[in-house]
């Protein structure tokens, strides 16, 4: 009887040890990236949707503020198109997917001008990002890929895409507020 009790005790300790080890496993590498990605995607898309279509061509230059220098800055639509295009270029470098033929510069296809089409294009850039993120793991993060004439680690491009998106989100917020619109993430 003592042998059976001892055996049961050993099995219990073994199972408890396995459960403890499994509970202490760190989250997957992509979890931290996805958390940041999801936040910036939500902030940008909801902000793009919040601006009325009639203000998509707004630029601070239109306000003619004294002692300001907004000459030649992108319109609100231009901000989104540039952001989406750079997203596509960055994420496609990771996925290896071909880039749309109508992307000829970092400002995106000239044929996309309506708010609904701009938002659709923006969302497609984040879809490419999701695909790319699924390809960046602990094992592949430091793999070098060609991007704009340089060999860079995949993780470097992930950071660049997230940072670049955050910079343009900041500009979108200023444009929204200049138009009297509270950005949805600030509500």
Residue pairs with C-beta under 8 A, 6 or more apart in sequence:
28 137
29 136
29 137
29 138
29 141
30 133
30 134
30 136
30 137
33 133
33 136
33 158
33 162
34 133
36 162
37 126
37 129
37 130
37 133
37 162
40 162
40 165
40 166
40 169
41 126
41 129
41 165
42 185
43 169
43 183
43 184
43 185
44 80
44 83
44 122
44 165
44 168
44 169
44 172
45 119
45 122
45 123
45 126
46 183
46 184
46 185
47 169
47 172
47 173
47 176
47 183
47 184
47 185
48 80
48 118
48 119
48 122
48 172
49 119
49 184
50 176
50 181
50 183
50 184
51 58
51 76
51 115
51 172
51 175
51 176
51 179
51 181
52 179
52 181
53 114
53 115
55 76
55 179
56 75
56 76
56 77
56 115
56 118
57 75
57 76
57 77
58 75
58 76
58 175
58 178
58 179
59 70
59 73
59 74
59 75
59 76
59 78
59 175
60 68
60 70
60 73
60 174
60 175
60 178
61 70
61 71
61 72
61 73
63 70
63 178
74 82
74 107
76 172
76 175
76 176
77 113
77 115
77 118
78 107
79 168
79 171
79 172
79 175
80 118
80 119
80 122
80 168
80 172
81 107
81 108
81 109
81 112
81 118
81 121
82 106
82 107
82 108
82 168
83 122
83 125
83 164
83 165
83 168
84 108
84 118
84 121
84 122
84 124
84 125
85 103
85 105
85 106
85 107
85 108
85 125
86 106
86 161
86 164
87 125
87 126
87 128
87 129
87 161
87 164
87 165
88 99
88 100
88 103
88 124
88 125
88 128
89 99
89 103
89 106
90 132
90 147
90 157
90 160
90 161
90 164
91 125
91 128
91 129
91 131
91 132
91 157
91 161
92 98
92 99
92 128
92 132
93 145
93 146
93 147
93 157
94 132
94 135
94 136
94 145
94 154
94 157
94 158
95 128
95 131
95 132
95 135
97 128
97 131
100 109
102 109
102 110
102 111
103 109
108 121
109 121
112 118
112 121
129 161
132 158
133 158
135 154
136 154
136 155
136 158
140 154
141 153
141 154
141 155
142 153
142 154
142 155
143 153
143 154
144 151
144 152
144 153
145 151
145 152
145 153
145 154
145 157
147 157
172 183
173 183
173 186
176 182
176 183
177 183
